[in-house]
Amino acid sequence: MKLFQLLIKPAGPDCNLRCGYCFYLRAGTVFPHHPVHRMGRDVLEEMIRQFFHHALPRLRRRAAEIRRMEAPGGAGSQIQPGDLAAAR
């Protein structure tokens, strides 16, 4: 079970991560006078709020599953190597 994934796409070549594989870096020379784009604080806060709104219920369910498996007499003794990694 995948818990949750979030992709935040850069707005263009003004991203400050400078990943070696990024095609946006080369695009920056095409638009040298393009203004710098940054996510506003209000947008960032709303994105984080929505992320947790969707992710927390899944995380809570997964934590409860793990607690049940680790409980005495639970299924924890039946866990095989890689079971938890496969659930990610």
N, C-alpha and C positions, 0 to 999 in steps of 0.2 A: 504494500500500500504506500503510495507516494503521499507524504504529508502535505506538502504545498511547495510550489515554485513561483518565483516572481521574477519577471524580466523587466528591467528599466532600460529602455533604449535611449542612447544618446541623441540629442537633437541635431548633431552635426559635428563638423571637425573641431569645434571648440571644446570638446570633452577633455577633461584633464587627466584621464587615466593613461593615455599613451600606450595602449596595447599594441604589440608588434604586428598583430594580424589585422588590425583595423583598417578598413578601406576609407574611412572618413578622414584619416590623416592626409592621405593623398588628395582628397577632395578639397582640403583647406586651401591649397594653392590656386584652385579654380575660383574661389570666392574669398579673396583676401580682405575685402572690406565688409564682410558679412558680420553683423553684430554678434556679440557673445550671448549665448542663451544659457540660462540657469533656471532650474526649477525654483519657483517661488516657495517661500516657507508655507503658505497656505495650501499649495498643491502637495508639498511634501507631507504635511501633517495629515491631509485627507487620504493620501496614498497609504500611509502607515496605519491610519485608523481602519481603512478598508481591508488591508492585509490582515491585521489582527482579527477583524470581524470574521473573516473567512477561515483563517488558519487556526485560531485558538480552539474551536470545537474539535477539530481533527487532532490537534496536539493533546487535548484533554482525553479524548477517547483512546489514543495510543498510549498515553501514560497509564490510564486505568488498565489497559490490556497487560502492560508490562508489570504493574503491581500485582495483578492476578496471577501472572506466571511465576512471580518471585515469592508469592505467598506459600507458607508451609502447606504441602499437599497439592499445590497448584501444578500447572503444566510446566513449570520451570525446569523440572528434571528431564523433560522431554525435548527441551530446546537443543537444536543441533547447531554446530558452528555455521555462521552465516545467516541464520534465521532473522536476526534483528537487522543485519545489513540489507537483506533482501526486502525488508519492509520499508526501507527508506524511499 
